[in-house]
Amino acid sequence: MTTAVIRINTINDVKEFVSIVSKCEYDVDIISGRYAIDAKSIMGIFSLDLSKDLELHVHSDDCADFLDEIKDFIVK
């Protein structure tokens, strides 16, 4: 599993992020506090507090291409 810290600020960011993640063959989760949601779920992302950094869990060790695609969202 690979992890990263991301920030999603606007409605357009959510749409773009979900569009990128939806192309992945592996599972991707977003963790915010005690909540874990499927990163492919636009409604799930909107249910989170987007003013805070979010923890991304990519259930694959071979995801360099994916991380490169979402580099604009990665904080750390």
Secondary structure, DSSP 8 states (H G I E B T S, - for coil): -EEEEE---SHHHHHHHHHHHTT-SS-EEEEETTEEEETT-HHHHHTS-TTS-EEEEES-S--HHHHHHTTTTB--
